[in-house]
């Protein structure tokens, strides 16, 4: 088994996909699977699957395949999903409300405990039974509840000051939907950036280069 620092980012990026596919297989009644079968389903090679799994100890038995329920438990532990971390969400506009209401945080290792926005229009509204609070109450809330992570659904121009505030309260991890580059000022923080426009432009590129005659 490799240490976390020895595992490549490409392997790490595949872990959630393994977990998702395995959960789907198990929910459909599948109990055991070979590396070849899993590779075919996911569009990998069997060798790639085995190499990825070997980074974490292997899990399977020669000629026996993988116990899917066991794999799900192993990957849940590797991904840190078996211990809930607390999260707050900043920005209750259209994007923030969609993320708060549609994302299954608990299945992904997090519990949403607070939602904040600067617009008084949203104050008192609830999403998932969580009241939306004014953003000037963030510091006192964080001092009391010590959330592990913040979800940023803010415009890029609003994000820098908010990140400074959140870092000062002790938050070190961000799920960042804004276009603000947190790592430029805080390279030591844990940041996962979500750029929806980037994925849309990537799709545009794929469409263009798969058109007939291209």
Number of C-alpha atoms within 10 A of each C-alpha: 11 10 8 11 7 9 14 11 9 9 15 14 10 12 16 15 12 18 19 12 15 22 16 12 17 15 11 9 8 14 14 17 17 20 19 16 15 19 18 12 11 12 9 14 16 16 12 14 20 17 14 19 19 14 16 16 12 15 14 19 10 7 7 10 15 19 17 20 16 14 20 18 14 17 20 19 12 14 16 14 16 17 14 16 18 19 24 24 24 23 25 25 14 9 14 21 18 12 17 21 14 10 12 13 17 15 12 17 17 20 19 22 17 22 27 21 23 16 14 11 10 17 17 12 13 14 15 11 9 14 16 24 23 18 18 11 12 21 15 11 17 18 11 9 12 16 23 18 23 24 22 27 25 23 13 13 11 14 22 17 10 16 20 14 14 20 16 12 17 15 20 18 19 23 17 20 21 21 17 18 15 21 11 8 11 14 10 11 14 15 18 13 16 15 12 12 9 10 11 11 11 12 12 12 11 11 11 11 11 10 8 7 5 6
